[in-house]
Amino acid sequence: MSELRELSGTSDADALLTPLSGAPIDEPSAWKVADFKTPADYTIELGAAHLRDIARAIQQIQTAGLSLDDLQCEHFELPSLEPVIRQIREEIKDGCGFVLLRRLPVEDYSKDELGMIFWGIGTHLRRGLSQSVLGERLGHVKDFSREDPRARLPQQAGAVAAHRQRRPGRVGVPAEREVRGRVAAHQRHHGS
C-alpha cells in the first residue's frame, strides 16, 4: 500500500497515486482492444477429448482424496490438452498475456471442482502460489466490504487505483458462470 501513497506522506485515500512510466511499453502483452480483430484472436475452444480428460482427472483426484493443497501436475493428467497448454504458455509468455478458454461446462461441476480444474491446468503452466497471507490458493472476486470494512481492496466494491506489481507474476481468473455468453479462464503475464 505504501507504494500507492502520495509522496508527501498523506494517507488520504483520494490522494493515492501510482508511479507510472512515461515511456511507451513495447511488448506483446501491452495491448489495446483494437489490436484484436475478433475474440478468436485470444480464444481457445475446448473440444470433447479435452473435456473427457478434464472429467477423468477430476474423478481420479476425488478417488484419491486429494485436496487443492495436494494437487500437483502429475495428479492432473491431460494428454489431449498438452498442445493447448503449450499454446497457453506461449501466449502468456510471448503473446498478449492471456487466453480465454471456452466450452468448459461449468454447470456440470461444483465450485470446488471448478477450482480444481483451474488449479490443475495451472500446475501445467508454473508453480502456483498463495494469493494472500491467509494461504488461499484461489481468491474469489466478491465484495466483502459490508462484512469487513477493512477487507483487502480486491475484496471491496470500490475502485482500485491503477498500480503495478514490484515483482513480475501471473494472475489467473476463472469465471464460474457465463459472462456475456463466454466462460473465461484468464492468465495475465507481467514482465518476463
C-alpha positions in Angstrom: 0.0 0.0 0.0 2.9 2.4 0.7 3.8 2.5 -3.0 0.4 4.0 -3.6 0.7 6.8 -1.1 1.3 10.2 -2.4 4.9 11.2 -2.0 4.1 14.0 0.5 3.2 11.3 3.0 -0.5 11.9 3.2 -2.7 8.9 3.9 -5.8 10.4 2.3 -7.4 7.7 0.1 -8.2 10.4 -2.5 -4.5 11.2 -2.8 -3.5 7.7 -3.8 -1.3 7.6 -6.9 0.8 5.1 -8.7 4.2 5.7 -10.1 3.8 5.1 -13.9 6.4 5.0 -16.6 6.2 7.8 -19.1 7.8 5.7 -21.7 5.7 3.5 -24.1 5.6 -0.2 -23.2 6.7 -2.1 -26.3 5.9 -5.7 -25.7 3.1 -8.0 -26.9 1.3 -8.0 -23.5 0.8 -4.2 -23.7 -2.2 -4.4 -26.0 -5.3 -2.4 -26.8 -8.7 -3.8 -27.7 -8.2 -2.6 -31.2 -5.2 -5.0 -31.6 -7.7 -7.9 -31.7 -9.7 -8.4 -34.9 -12.1 -10.8 -33.2 -12.4 -12.7 -29.9 -10.9 -15.7 -31.8 -7.6 -13.9 -31.6 -7.4 -14.8 -27.9 -9.8 -17.7 -27.5 -9.1 -21.4 -27.3 -12.1 -23.7 -27.7 -12.1 -26.9 -25.6 -13.2 -30.0 -27.5 -14.8 -33.3 -26.5 -11.4 -35.0 -25.9 -10.2 -32.1 -23.7 -13.4 -32.2 -21.7 -13.2 -36.0 -21.2 -9.6 -35.7 -19.9 -10.7 -32.9 -17.5 -13.6 -35.0 -16.2 -11.3 -38.1 -15.8 -8.7 -36.0 -13.9 -11.3 -34.7 -11.5 -12.6 -38.2 -10.9 -9.1 -39.5 -10.2 -8.4 -36.6 -7.8 -11.6 -37.3 -5.9 -11.0 -41.0 -5.8 -7.5 -40.4 -4.4 -9.0 -38.0 -1.8 -6.7 -35.1 -2.8 -7.4 -31.5 -1.8 -6.5 -28.4 -3.7 -3.4 -28.1 -1.5 -2.3 -31.6 -2.5 -2.8 -31.1 -6.2 0.4 -31.3 -8.4 0.9 -31.6 -12.1 1.2 -35.4 -12.0 -2.3 -35.6 -10.4 -3.9 -33.7 -13.3 -3.0 -35.7 -16.4 -4.4 -34.1 -19.5 -2.9 -35.9 -22.6 -5.2 -34.3 -25.1 -4.6 -30.8 -23.6 -0.8 -30.9 -23.9 -0.8 -28.9 -27.2 -3.4 -26.5 -25.8 -1.3 -26.0 -22.6 1.8 -25.3 -24.8 -0.3 -22.7 -26.7 -1.5 -21.1 -23.5 2.1 -21.0 -22.1 3.4 -19.4 -25.3 0.6 -16.8 -25.4 1.1 -15.9 -21.8 4.9 -15.6 -22.1 5.4 -14.2 -25.6 1.9 -13.1 -26.8 -0.8 -10.9 -25.5 -0.5 -12.3 -22.0 -3.9 -14.0 -21.6 -6.2 -16.6 -23.2 -9.9 -17.2 -23.0 -10.9 -20.9 -22.6 -14.4 -21.7 -23.9 -16.7 -24.7 -23.7 -16.0 -25.9 -20.2 -19.5 -26.9 -19.0 -19.3 -25.1 -15.6 -22.8 -26.2 -14.8 -21.6 -29.8 -14.6 -19.1 -29.1 -11.8 -19.2 -27.8 -8.2 -17.4 -24.7 -7.2 -14.7 -26.9 -5.6 -14.3 -29.0 -8.8 -14.0 -25.8 -10.9 -11.3 -24.6 -8.5 -9.5 -28.0 -9.0 -9.8 -27.7 -12.8 -8.4 -24.2 -12.8 -5.6 -25.1 -10.4 -4.9 -28.3 -12.2 -4.5 -26.7 -15.6 -2.3 -24.0 -13.9 0.0 -26.7 -12.5 1.0 -27.4 -16.1 2.0 -23.8 -16.6 4.0 -22.9 -13.5 4.1 -23.5 -9.7 1.1 -21.9 -8.0 1.5 -19.6 -5.1 -0.8 -18.5 -2.3 -3.0 -15.5 -3.1 -2.9 -14.0 0.3 -1.3 -14.1 3.8 -4.2 -16.4 4.7 -2.8 -19.1 2.4 -5.7 -19.0 -0.1 -4.8 -20.9 -3.3 -7.7 -19.3 -5.2 -9.1 -15.8 -4.5 -12.7 -15.2 -5.3 -13.9 -11.9 -6.7 -16.6 -10.9 -4.2 -17.4 -7.7 -2.3 -16.6 -8.3 1.4 -16.7 -4.6 2.4 -20.1 -4.9 4.1 -18.9 -7.8 6.2 -15.4 -6.4 6.8 -14.8 -2.7 6.1 -11.0 -3.4 6.3 -11.1 -6.1 3.6 -8.3 -6.0 1.1 -9.0 -3.8 -1.9 -9.7 -6.6 -4.3 -12.5 -7.7 -2.0 -14.2 -4.3 -2.0 -16.8 -2.9 -4.4 -14.9 0.5 -4.8 -12.4 1.3 -7.4 -8.9 0.1 -7.0 -6.3 2.6 -8.1 -4.2 1.7 -11.0 -1.0 0.1 -9.8 1.9 -2.0 -10.8 3.5 -5.0 -9.1 7.0 -4.7 -7.8 7.8 -8.3 -8.9 6.7 -9.9 -12.2 4.0 -12.5 -11.8 1.0 -14.2 -13.3 -2.6 -13.9 -12.3 -5.4 -16.3 -13.3 -9.1 -15.5 -13.4 -11.6 -18.3 -14.0 -15.3 -17.4 -14.4 -17.7 -19.8 -12.8 -20.6 -18.5 -14.8 -21.2 -17.1 -18.2 -20.1 -13.5 -18.7 -21.6 -12.1 -21.9 -22.0 -15.6 -23.3 -18.4 -16.6 -22.5 -16.7 -18.6 -19.8 -13.2 -17.4 -19.1 -10.0 -18.7 -17.8 -7.6 -15.8 -18.0 -3.9 -15.8 -17.4 -2.2 -12.4 -17.3 1.6 -12.1 -17.5 3.6 -9.3 -16.0 7.2 -9.0 -17.0 9.3 -11.8 -18.2 
